[in-house]
Amino acid sequence: MKKLLGKLMLKLLGWKVVLQGDADSLNRCILVVAPHTHNMEYILGNLAYWSLNKPLKIIIKDAHTKAWYGSAVRGLGGIGIDRSQKNDLINFVAKQFAKDDFSLVITPEGTRSWVPKWRKGFYHMALAAKVPIVLAAGDFKRKTVYLGYTIPYERITSVPFTEIMKEIQEYYVKNDIVPKIPENWNPNIMGAEPENGN
């Protein structure tokens, strides 16, 4: 049902999905989603995963998974975590992967606003869970969701973190991704000041 709904909704919205790797990599990975400038990116990503019949999850406050609507949130892939406690998020993620196979959505920018550089949590999650990093992007100029570019776990463990970041940065630059709100996207993910000095 989700597969048909995902395909139908994407078609009605005029969007398409382009796979840039093996679809099987979407079964079990840290899914790095960027640029992250608007909530619409999450909606489109969900529809893309539905259309491919792949499991997608996201970490959210457990208040949402425990609320009266919690079953719906969990059904949409929500994994609740108590953020009022000092949780070890890296090990929490590794334990989730030990139980099941899925793509875990991570937005390394951490906010929909412009940021000078990415957070490193996604990298450490992939290492701890022993899963690949898969890149995803929503291009609002071409109305295309890109999925599947994979950095294998073996590569993550064999090259320096800076090399992984360079590869990811080159991916987004090469594909010329245009986000929903372009001014909120900094493609220099390793650290750069905005041109206007803000």
C-alpha positions as YAML, in Angstrom:
chain: A
units: angstrom
residues:
- id: 1
  name: MET
  ca: [0.00, 0.00, 0.00]
- id: 2
  name: LYS
  ca: [2.78, 2.44, 0.96]
- id: 3
  name: LYS
  ca: [4.63, 1.66, -2.28]
- id: 4
  name: LEU
  ca: [1.64, 2.57, -4.44]
- id: 5
  name: LEU
  ca: [0.87, 5.65, -2.34]
- id: 6
  name: GLY
  ca: [4.48, 6.84, -2.52]
- id: 7
  name: LYS
  ca: [4.62, 6.48, -6.30]
- id: 8
  name: LEU
  ca: [1.25, 8.18, -6.75]
- id: 9
  name: MET
  ca: [2.06, 11.14, -4.48]
- id: 10
  name: LEU
  ca: [5.44, 11.73, -6.13]
- id: 11
  name: LYS
  ca: [3.80, 11.66, -9.55]
- id: 12
  name: LEU
  ca: [1.10, 14.12, -8.47]
- id: 13
  name: LEU
  ca: [3.77, 16.44, -7.05]
- id: 14
  name: GLY
  ca: [5.82, 16.13, -10.25]
- id: 15
  name: TRP
  ca: [8.84, 14.54, -8.54]
- id: 16
  name: LYS
  ca: [10.96, 11.56, -9.53]
- id: 17
  name: VAL
  ca: [13.44, 9.31, -7.73]
- id: 18
  name: VAL
  ca: [16.90, 8.65, -9.17]
- id: 19
  name: LEU
  ca: [18.88, 5.76, -7.70]
- id: 20
  name: GLN
  ca: [22.64, 6.32, -7.73]
- id: 21
  name: GLY
  ca: [23.63, 2.95, -6.38]
- id: 22
  name: ASP
  ca: [22.34, -0.46, -5.37]
- id: 23
  name: ALA
  ca: [18.83, -0.22, -3.91]
- id: 24
  name: ASP
  ca: [19.79, -2.95, -1.42]
- id: 25
  name: SER
  ca: [22.10, -0.47, 0.32]
- id: 26
  name: LEU
  ca: [18.92, 1.30, 1.50]
- id: 27
  name: ASN
  ca: [17.96, -1.72, 3.59]
- id: 28
  name: ARG
  ca: [20.55, -1.01, 6.29]
- id: 29
  name: CYS
  ca: [22.49, 2.26, 6.49]
- id: 30
  name: ILE
  ca: [22.94, 5.69, 7.98]
- id: 31
  name: LEU
  ca: [21.07, 7.86, 5.48]
- id: 32
  name: VAL
  ca: [22.68, 11.30, 5.33]
- id: 33
  name: VAL
  ca: [20.07, 13.75, 4.08]
- id: 34
  name: ALA
  ca: [21.18, 17.16, 2.84]
- id: 35
  name: PRO
  ca: [20.56, 19.96, 2.18]
- id: 36
  name: HIS
  ca: [18.16, 20.30, 5.11]
- id: 37
  name: THR
  ca: [16.43, 23.66, 4.70]
- id: 38
  name: HIS
  ca: [12.70, 22.83, 4.89]
- id: 39
  name: ASN
  ca: [10.35, 20.15, 6.28]
- id: 40
  name: MET
  ca: [9.23, 19.32, 2.73]
- id: 41
  name: GLU
  ca: [12.51, 17.48, 2.23]
- id: 42
  name: TYR
  ca: [11.51, 14.94, 4.88]
- id: 43
  name: ILE
  ca: [8.10, 14.42, 3.30]
- id: 44
  name: LEU
  ca: [9.61, 13.84, -0.14]
- id: 45
  name: GLY
  ca: [12.19, 11.48, 1.32]
- id: 46
  name: ASN
  ca: [9.49, 9.42, 2.99]
- id: 47
  name: LEU
  ca: [7.54, 9.20, -0.26]
- id: 48
  name: ALA
  ca: [10.68, 8.12, -2.11]
- id: 49
  name: TYR
  ca: [11.31, 5.35, 0.40]
- id: 50
  name: TRP
  ca: [7.69, 4.25, 0.27]
- id: 51
  name: SER
  ca: [7.88, 4.10, -3.53]
- id: 52
  name: LEU
  ca: [10.91, 1.80, -3.27]
- id: 53
  name: ASN
  ca: [9.37, -0.27, -0.47]
- id: 54
  name: LYS
  ca: [12.35, 0.35, 1.80]
- id: 55
  name: PRO
  ca: [12.41, 0.70, 5.64]
- id: 56
  name: LEU
  ca: [13.06, 4.25, 6.87]
- id: 57
  name: LYS
  ca: [13.40, 5.43, 10.47]
- id: 58
  name: ILE
  ca: [14.14, 8.65, 12.30]
- id: 59
  name: ILE
  ca: [15.05, 9.41, 15.92]
- id: 60
  name: ILE
  ca: [12.59, 11.72, 17.64]
- id: 61
  name: LYS
  ca: [11.59, 12.70, 21.17]
- id: 62
  name: ASP
  ca: [9.92, 9.76, 22.90]
- id: 63
  name: ALA
  ca: [7.08, 12.06, 23.92]
- id: 64
  name: HIS
  ca: [5.83, 11.63, 20.36]
- id: 65
  name: THR
  ca: [6.09, 7.84, 20.36]
- id: 66
  name: LYS
  ca: [4.40, 7.59, 23.79]
- id: 67
  name: ALA
  ca: [1.56, 10.03, 23.02]
- id: 68
  name: TRP
  ca: [-1.96, 8.96, 22.00]
- id: 69
  name: TYR
  ca: [-0.83, 9.19, 18.38]
- id: 70
  name: GLY
  ca: [2.36, 7.24, 19.12]
- id: 71
  name: SER
  ca: [1.39, 4.16, 17.11]
- id: 72
  name: ALA
  ca: [1.08, 6.32, 13.99]
- id: 73
  name: VAL
  ca: [4.47, 7.94, 14.67]
- id: 74
  name: ARG
  ca: [6.11, 4.55, 15.14]
- id: 75
  name: GLY
  ca: [4.36, 3.30, 12.00]
- id: 76
  name: LEU
  ca: [5.98, 6.15, 10.08]
- id: 77
  name: GLY
  ca: [9.40, 5.15, 11.36]
- id: 78
  name: GLY
  ca: [9.77, 7.16, 14.55]
- id: 79
  name: ILE
  ca: [12.22, 5.78, 17.14]
- id: 80
  name: GLY
  ca: [11.66, 7.48, 20.47]
- id: 81
  name: ILE
  ca: [14.51, 8.60, 22.69]
- id: 82
  name: ASP
  ca: [14.39, 10.40, 26.04]
- id: 83
  name: ARG
  ca: [16.42, 13.53, 25.35]
- id: 84
  name: SER
  ca: [16.09, 14.79, 28.92]
- id: 85
  name: GLN
  ca: [18.57, 12.08, 29.92]
- id: 86
  name: LYS
  ca: [22.25, 11.98, 28.98]
- id: 87
  name: ASN
  ca: [21.78, 9.24, 26.42]
- id: 88
  name: ASP
  ca: [24.69, 7.77, 24.53]
- id: 89
  name: LEU
  ca: [23.12, 8.31, 21.11]
- id: 90
  name: ILE
  ca: [25.88, 6.49, 19.23]
- id: 91
  name: ASN
  ca: [25.39, 3.26, 21.19]
- id: 92
  name: PHE
  ca: [21.62, 3.73, 21.15]
- id: 93
  name: VAL
  ca: [21.72, 3.72, 17.35]
- id: 94
  name: ALA
  ca: [24.02, 0.69, 17.26]
- id: 95
  name: LYS
  ca: [21.56, -1.22, 19.47]
- id: 96
  name: GLN
  ca: [18.67, -0.33, 17.14]
- id: 97
  name: PHE
  ca: [20.59, -1.75, 14.18]
- id: 98
  name: ALA
  ca: [21.32, -4.90, 16.20]
- id: 99
  name: LYS
  ca: [17.56, -5.47, 16.39]
- id: 100
  name: ASP
  ca: [16.47, -4.62, 12.85]
- id: 101
  name: ASP
  ca: [17.39, -3.52, 9.33]
- id: 102
  name: PHE
  ca: [16.49, -0.01, 8.16]
- id: 103
  name: SER
  ca: [17.82, 3.31, 6.90]
- id: 104
  name: LEU
  ca: [18.25, 5.82, 9.72]
- id: 105
  name: VAL
  ca: [17.72, 9.42, 8.62]
- id: 106
  name: ILE
  ca: [20.41, 11.81, 9.88]
- id: 107
  name: THR
  ca: [20.60, 15.50, 8.94]
- id: 108
  name: PRO
  ca: [24.18, 16.49, 9.89]
- id: 109
  name: GLU
  ca: [23.41, 20.20, 9.60]
- id: 110
  name: GLY
  ca: [21.25, 19.76, 12.71]
- id: 111
  name: THR
  ca: [18.96, 22.64, 11.78]
- id: 112
  name: ARG
  ca: [17.13, 24.07, 8.77]
- id: 113
  name: SER
  ca: [19.18, 27.27, 9.05]
- id: 114
  name: TRP
  ca: [22.63, 28.00, 7.55]
- id: 115
  name: VAL
  ca: [25.46, 26.32, 9.49]
- id: 116
  name: PRO
  ca: [29.24, 26.74, 9.11]
- id: 117
  name: LYS
  ca: [29.94, 22.99, 9.13]
- id: 118
  name: TRP
  ca: [28.38, 19.59, 9.69]
- id: 119
  name: ARG
  ca: [28.18, 17.65, 12.93]
- id: 120
  name: LYS
  ca: [30.13, 14.38, 13.04]
- id: 121
  name: GLY
  ca: [27.55, 12.14, 14.74]
- id: 122
  name: PHE
  ca: [26.46, 10.36, 11.55]
- id: 123
  name: TYR
  ca: [30.02, 9.14, 10.98]
- id: 124
  name: HIS
  ca: [30.38, 7.71, 14.48]
- id: 125
  name: MET
  ca: [26.94, 6.09, 14.23]
- id: 126
  name: ALA
  ca: [27.96, 4.28, 11.05]
- id: 127
  name: LEU
  ca: [31.18, 3.08, 12.70]
- id: 128
  name: ALA
  ca: [29.40, 1.85, 15.84]
- id: 129
  name: ALA
  ca: [26.57, 0.15, 13.95]
- id: 130
  name: LYS
  ca: [28.95, -1.23, 11.28]
- id: 131
  name: VAL
  ca: [26.77, 0.02, 8.45]
- id: 132
  name: PRO
  ca: [27.47, 2.08, 5.30]
- id: 133
  name: ILE
  ca: [26.73, 5.77, 4.87]
- id: 134
  name: VAL
  ca: [24.26, 6.42, 2.05]
- id: 135
  name: LEU
  ca: [23.70, 9.93, 0.69]
- id: 136
  name: ALA
  ca: [20.33, 11.43, -0.18]
- id: 137
  name: ALA
  ca: [19.28, 14.81, -1.54]
- id: 138
  name: GLY
  ca: [16.17, 16.60, -2.71]
- id: 139
  name: ASP
  ca: [16.78, 18.86, -5.71]
- id: 140
  name: PHE
  ca: [13.96, 21.40, -5.92]
- id: 141
  name: LYS
  ca: [15.14, 22.79, -9.26]
- id: 142
  name: ARG
  ca: [14.91, 19.44, -11.04]
- id: 143
  name: LYS
  ca: [12.22, 18.01, -8.73]
- id: 144
  name: THR
  ca: [14.36, 14.95, -8.13]
- id: 145
  name: VAL
  ca: [15.13, 12.88, -5.05]
- id: 146
  name: TYR
  ca: [18.61, 11.37, -5.34]
- id: 147
  name: LEU
  ca: [19.27, 8.19, -3.35]
- id: 148
  name: GLY
  ca: [21.83, 5.45, -3.13]
- id: 149
  name: TYR
  ca: [25.36, 6.88, -3.37]
- id: 150
  name: THR
  ca: [27.07, 4.59, -0.89]
- id: 151
  name: ILE
  ca: [30.22, 4.88, 1.17]
- id: 152
  name: PRO
  ca: [30.81, 1.27, 2.29]
- id: 153
  name: TYR
  ca: [31.57, 0.47, 5.91]
- id: 154
  name: GLU
  ca: [34.93, -0.93, 4.82]
- id: 155
  name: ARG
  ca: [35.89, 2.45, 3.36]
- id: 156
  name: ILE
  ca: [34.70, 4.31, 6.45]
- id: 157
  name: THR
  ca: [37.06, 2.21, 8.55]
- id: 158
  name: SER
  ca: [40.03, 2.42, 6.18]
- id: 159
  name: VAL
  ca: [40.36, 6.14, 5.35]
- id: 160
  name: PRO
  ca: [40.53, 9.26, 7.55]
- id: 161
  name: PHE
  ca: [37.36, 11.12, 8.52]
- id: 162
  name: THR
  ca: [38.47, 14.13, 6.45]
- id: 163
  name: GLU
  ca: [38.57, 11.97, 3.31]
- id: 164
  name: ILE
  ca: [35.00, 10.80, 3.92]
- id: 165
  name: MET
  ca: [33.89, 14.41, 4.39]
- id: 166
  name: LYS
  ca: [35.65, 15.49, 1.18]
- id: 167
  name: GLU
  ca: [33.91, 12.71, -0.73]
- id: 168
  name: ILE
  ca: [30.53, 13.74, 0.64]
- id: 169
  name: GLN
  ca: [31.16, 17.42, -0.07]
- id: 170
  name: GLU
  ca: [32.20, 16.63, -3.65]
- id: 171
  name: TYR
  ca: [29.04, 14.59, -4.13]
- id: 172
  name: TYR
  ca: [26.71, 17.48, -3.26]
- id: 173
  name: VAL
  ca: [28.74, 20.00, -5.28]
- id: 174
  name: LYS
  ca: [29.01, 17.71, -8.32]
- id: 175
  name: ASN
  ca: [25.25, 17.06, -8.35]
- id: 176
  name: ASP
  ca: [24.55, 20.81, -8.03]
- id: 177
  name: ILE
  ca: [21.74, 20.19, -5.53]
- id: 178
  name: VAL
  ca: [19.29, 23.10, -5.23]
- id: 179
  name: PRO
  ca: [17.40, 23.01, -1.92]
- id: 180
  name: LYS
  ca: [14.00, 24.45, -1.09]
- id: 181
  name: ILE
  ca: [15.65, 27.49, 0.56]
- id: 182
  name: PRO
  ca: [19.06, 27.92, -1.17]
- id: 183
  name: GLU
  ca: [20.33, 30.64, 1.17]
- id: 184
  name: ASN
  ca: [20.14, 28.19, 4.08]
- id: 185
  name: TRP
  ca: [22.50, 25.68, 2.44]
- id: 186
  name: ASN
  ca: [26.26, 25.72, 2.94]
- id: 187
  name: PRO
  ca: [27.85, 23.18, 0.54]
- id: 188
  name: ASN
  ca: [31.23, 23.63, 2.28]
- id: 189
  name: ILE
  ca: [30.36, 21.06, 4.92]
- id: 190
  name: MET
  ca: [33.85, 20.92, 6.40]
- id: 191
  name: GLY
  ca: [33.67, 24.52, 7.53]
- id: 192
  name: ALA
  ca: [33.26, 27.86, 5.76]
- id: 193
  name: GLU
  ca: [32.03, 31.33, 6.59]
- id: 194
  name: PRO
  ca: [29.05, 32.76, 4.69]
- id: 195
  name: GLU
  ca: [29.90, 35.27, 1.97]
- id: 196
  name: ASN
  ca: [27.80, 38.00, 3.57]
- id: 197
  name: GLY
  ca: [29.53, 37.49, 6.92]
- id: 198
  name: ASN
  ca: [26.34, 36.45, 8.75]
...
